[in-house]
Amino acid sequence: MLSLLFQALTGSRAFLKSRSFSPLCRHSHHLCSRKLPNERSSVEEMGPADGDHLAASFNLSDFTVIREGEAEILMHVGNEVFYNKSQINNRDMSIAVLRTFISKRKQEHEAMLLRRKKPGPKVAEETAVDPEAVIMDSTTHNEKSNVQREVAQEISQDEPCSISGDPAAHQEGKCRGELKPLRVLEALSASGLRALRYAREVDGIGQVVALDKDNACVEACRRNIKFNGSIACSKVESHLADARVYMLTHPKEFDVVDLDPYGSPSVFLDSAVQSVVDGGILMCTATDMAVLCGNSGEVCYSKYGSYPLRGKYCHEMALRILLSCIEVTPERKILLVFALHCKQNHRVLIAVLISLSDLSLNLDSFEMQSHANRYKRYIVPVLSVHMDFYVRVFVRIYTSAGAMKNTPLKLSYVYQCTGCDSFHLQPIGRTVSKNSSVRYLPGFGPVVDRECSDCCKKYTMGGPIWSAPINDLEWINSILADIKSMKNRYPAFDRISAVLTSISEELPDVPLFLSLHSLSATLKCTSPSAVIFRSAVINAGYHISGSHVNPLALKTDAPMDVIWDIMRCWVKNHPVKAQPPDQAGSVILAKEPVLQANFTRAAASVSKAQAKKVARFLPNPERHWGPKVRAGRHITSKHISLLGAETVNVVNEHETGDEPPSKRNKTGESDPS
C-alpha cells in the first residue's frame, strides 16, 4: 500500500487512473482533483442540453412523484435510493432553524458593522484600499478569523459532478461590509430532497452542495434538481464524493453543514467541525438509538467515547452523549492528503482515508485523534431534540483557544444507583479564580460513596456527557414565533410546534430527569399525580418542569434526598404492603423524612401550555411511522413491520425474479403447498 502511495506521489495521473484503488479513494480522486483541459470525469457531467436524454434514460412508470413542502422528487418504486417519509419532521425543523439562523446572522453582522464604524472614516478608507484582500465571514464571534476567507476556496465551474457552473453566484458579498449568502453542505444527500427544500424554501441561501458517494444517489439527485426547475439548478449542485474527504479538503467554507446519516454520525464529525466557518451551524442526526441508549454500551463507547446508562432518561442522555462527541471525542483514522502540481499550474488533491486495520503496519506514531477541541474549536448548542426514532442537535461552532479551556466544565460523569432512581453528576473540571486570573483544575470527587445513601445499593458509572445547557431559549422562542407566522409552509407544523413548545418550558440548566412512575415502582406505591408531586417540589423551594423527551419526565434541581422525603410523606398518607427488608423500597421507607412535604397545589405546577391545553405529545400520523430499510437492500416480506404490506407488494411487483426464501425448511418439515 505504501509503495502504491509513493508511486502515486511521483507518477502521472494516468497511473492513478490505471490502479484499482478502493471506492473511497476513487471517489476522493474524482472529487478533490480539478479536471485538466480536454479531460472528462468518471461520472459524466449533466448540462442543460441533457434534458431530453434525461427523460429518455429511464421509464417514468417506475417512478412516483413525491411532494414535500415546495420540492418534488422522482422516487423509484424499488429501494435504490433512501427516502423516509417520517423524516419530514426532521426536515421541517431544520428549515425553521435555518431561517432563524439567517436572521440571527444578519443581526450579528449589523452589530459588527456598527462597532467598526465607531472610529469614523477609517473603515471606509481601509475598504477602498484593497476590497479583494479580505472577505467577510458569516458571523462576528471571532472577528480576526472571520476576515480571512480566501477567494481561491470557491468551487470552480470545472469541478466534476457539478451541475451549477455559475461562479458569479459565489462572488457576491466580496466587498467588505456585505453579508454573503449562505453556503450549505448536505453531506449525505441521497435523493436530494433536503437540499432542494433548503434551496426553494429558505431565503438567503446562495448555494447548496449535495454530496453522496453512491452513483445511484448522485444520478437521482441530479434528476431531481432538473425536475425542480431553474431555482434548484441555480442553487443546488450534486457531487460524487466521500463526505469525509470533501469536508476535510474544504475547511471553513460552509456556513451550514447538515449530517443526516443512516445510523451513527461519529465517522463524519471530525471533518464536519473543520468545514464549518466560525459562527456557522452544524446540524447532526443520530438514528442508532439502541447503541446510544445502552443496549450495547461498549459499541457506544467505541463510536462516541461515552458509556451510556439504561435509565428512564436514556434518550436525553443520548443527546448529551452526541454533544459531548462533537466537542471532544476522537476519531481513530488516518487522513493522508497529498498535493501534486501538474501542468498548467493545476493542483490535484488526492485524499486517501486509511483505517489502521487496512495496513498491517504499526502506525501509532501517525495516529490522528481528531475532534473540535484539537482544532481550538468549541460548540454552543442552540437546539437539541429527540423525535420519533432519532436525536438531532443544532450547534454553532466557534474558534477560540481561550474559550476552549471551558470544555471540562461542561462535561460530567453520571453515577446511577442500581437499586433506586437516584443519580448524581461528577463534573470533570472546575475553576479557581484569584484576582484577575483563572486556573483550570480537575473536579473534586467522588461525589458519591461506594453505596447509595438512599437504598444502600451499588452505583454504575456512565459518561462523560454534556452537562451544560443543551438548548438556547432565545433561539427556541424565535423559531416558535417564525413557524407560527408561516405555519402553512411547514407540512409538519403540528408536530414541530408541539416539540418546540415542550422544549421552551424545560429547565435549561438541569441535566437528565426523573420518572414519577419509576419512583413509585421502587416504593411499590400508588403514583401521585404530576400536579401534586410538582406542587410538593415547588413548595419545598425548588424548581421543576417537564421534558419533551418523555411525557412522564420531571426535571428538577431538588436533590435526591428531598425527592425521596416527598415520596416518604406520600406513602405515609397512602400506605403500601410490607415488602422484603432487603429491597430498595423497604430501605428507603425505613428512614423517617427530614422534610415534611406540602402537597398544597401550587400555581406553577401547571405549565402555560398545559393551562392553554396546547398539545405537546402527538401520536404518529400513520402506521409504520419510523425507520426504513437501508437503500439497496432487497425488500422481502420480513420488512412488512417497517414498510407495511402494501409497500412491500408494490416493490415486489416491479422487481424481477422470485423472492428468496427467508429460512430453509427444517428437516422433515413438509412444504405447505
Residue, then its C-alpha position, 0 to 999 in steps of 0.5 A: m500500500l505504501s509503495l502504491l502511495f509513493q508511486a502515486l506521489t511521483g507518477s502521472r495521473a494516468f497511473l492513478k487512473s490505471r490502479s484499482f484503488s478502493p471506492l473511497c479513494r476513487h471517489s476522493h480522486h474524482l472529487c478533490s482533483r480539478k479536471l485538466p483541459n480536454e479531460r472528462s470525469s468518471v461520472e459524466e457531467m449533466g448540462p442543460a442540453d441533457g434534458d431530453h436524454l434525461a427523460a429518455s434514460f429511464n421509464l417514468s412508470d417506475f417512478t412516483v412523484i413525491r411532494e414535500g413542502e415546495a420540492e418534488i422528487l422522482m422516487h423509484v418504486g424499488n429501494e435504490v435510493f433512501y427516502n423516509k417519509s417520517q423524516i419530514n419532521n426532521r426536515d421541517m425543523s431544520i428549515a425553521v432553524l435555518r431561517t432563524f439562523i439567517s436572521k440571527r446572522k444578519q443581526e450579528h453582522e449589523a452589530m459588527l458593522l456598527r462597532r467598526k464604524k465607531p472610529g469614523p472614516k477609517v473603515a471606509e478608507e481601509t475598504a477602498v484600499d484593497p476590497e479583494a484582500v479580505i472577505m467577510d465571514s458569516t458571523t462576528h464571534n471571532e472577528k480576526s478569523n472571520v476576515q480571512r476567507e480566501v477567494a481561491q476556496e470557491i468551487s470552480q465551474d470545472e469541478p466534476c459532478s457539478i451541475s451549477g457552473d455559475p461562479a458569479a453566484h459565489q462572488e457576491g458579498k466580496c466587498r467588505g461590509e456585505l453579508k454573503p449568502l449562505r453556503v450549505l453542505e448536505a453531506l449525505s444527500a441521497s435523493g436530494l430532497r433536503a437540499l432542494r427544500y433548503a434551496r426553494e424554501v429558505d431565503g438567503i441561501g446562495q448555494v447548496v452542495a449535495l454530496d453522496k458517494d453512491n452513483a445511484c444517489v448522485e444520478a437521482c439527485r441530479r434528476n431531481i434538481k432538473f425536475n425542480g426547475s431553474i431555482a434548484c439548478s441555480k442553487v443546488e449542485s450534486h457531487l460524487a464524493d466521500a463526505r469525509v474527504y470533501m469536508l476535510t479538503h474544504p475547511k471553513e467554507f460552509d456556513v451550514v453543514d447538515l449530517d443526516p446519516y443512516g445510523s451513527p454520525s461519529v465517522f463524519l464529525d471530525s471533518a464536519v467541525q473543520s468545514v464549518v466557518d466560525g459562527g456557522i451551524l452544524m446540524c447532526t442526526a443520530t438514528d442508532m438509538a439502541v447503541l446510544c441508549g445502552n443496549s450495547g454500551e461498549v459499541c457506544y463507547s467505541k463510536y462516541g467515547s461515552y458509556p451510556l446508562r439504561g435509565k428512564y432518561c436514556h434518550e436525553m442522555a443520548l443527546r448529551i452523549l452526541l454533544s459531548c462527541i462533537e466537542v471532544t471525542p476522537e476519531r481513530k483514522i488516518l487522513l493522508v492528503f497529498a498535493l501534486h502540481c501538474k501542468q498548467n499550474h493545476r493542483v490535484l488533491i488526492a485524499v486517501l482515508i486509511s483505517l489502521s486495520d487496512l495496513s498491517l503496519n504499526l502506525d501509532s506514531f501517525e495516529m490522528q485523534s481528531h475532534a473540535n477541541r484539537y482544532k481550538r474549536y468549541i460548540v454552543p448548542v442552540l437546539s437539541v431534540h429527540m423525535d420519533f426514532y432519532v436525536r438531532v442537535f443544532v450547534r454553532i461552532y466557534t474558534s477560540a483557544g481561550a474559550m476552549k479551556n471551558t470544555p471540562l466544565k461542561l462535561s460530567y460523569v453520571y453515577q446511577c444507583t442500581g437499586c433506586d432512581s437516584f443519580h448524581l453528576q461528577p463534573i470533570g473540571r472546575t475553576v479557581s479564580k484569584n484576582s484577575s486570573v483563572r486556573y483550570l483544575p480537575g473536579f473534586g470527587p467522588v461525589v458519591d460513596r461506594e453505596c447509595s445513601d438512599c437504598c444502600k445499593k451499588y452505583t454504575m458509572g456512565g459518561p462523560i456527557w454534556s452537562a451544560p445547557i443543551n438548548d438556547l431559549e432565545w433561539i427556541n422562542s424565535i423559531l416558535a414565533d417564525i413557524k407560527s407566522m408561516k405555519n402553512r409552509y411547514p407540512a409538519f407544523d403540528r408536530i414541530s410546534a408541539v416539540l418546540t413548545s415542550i422544549s421552551e418550558e424545560l429547565p435549561d440548566v438541569p441535566l437528565f430527569l426523573s420518572l414519577h412512575s419509576l419512583s413509585a415502582t421502587l416504593k411499590c406505591t400508588s403514583p401521585s399525580a404530576v400536579i401534586f408531586r410538582s406542587a410538593v417540589i415547588n413548595a419545598g423551594y425548588h424548581i421543576s418542569g417537564s421534558h419533551v423527551n418523555p411525557l412522564a419526565l420531571k426535571t428538577d434541581a431538588p436533590m435526591d434526598v428531598i425527592w425521596d422525603i416527598m415520596r416518604c410523606w406520600v406513602k405515609n398518607h397512602p400506605v403500601k404492603a410490607q415488602p422484603p427488608d432487603q429491597a430498595g423500597s423497604v430501605i428507603l421507607a425505613k428512614e423517617p423524612v427530614l422534610q415534611a412535604n406540602f402537597t398544597r397545589a401550587a400555581a406553577s405546577v401547571s405549565k402555560a401550555q398545559a393551562k392553554k391545553v396546547a398539545r405537546f405529545l402527538p401520536n404518529p400520523e400513520r402506521h409504520w411511522g419510523p425507520k426504513v430499510r437501508a437503500g439497496r437492500h432487497i425488500t422481502s416480506k420480513h420488512i412488512s413491520l417497517l414498510g407495511a404490506e402494501t409497500v412491500n407488494v408494490v416493490n415486489e411487483h416491479e422487481t424481477g425474479d422470485e423472492p428468496p426464501s427467508k429460512r430453509n425448511k427444517t428437516g422433515e418439515s413438509d412444504p405447505s403447498 
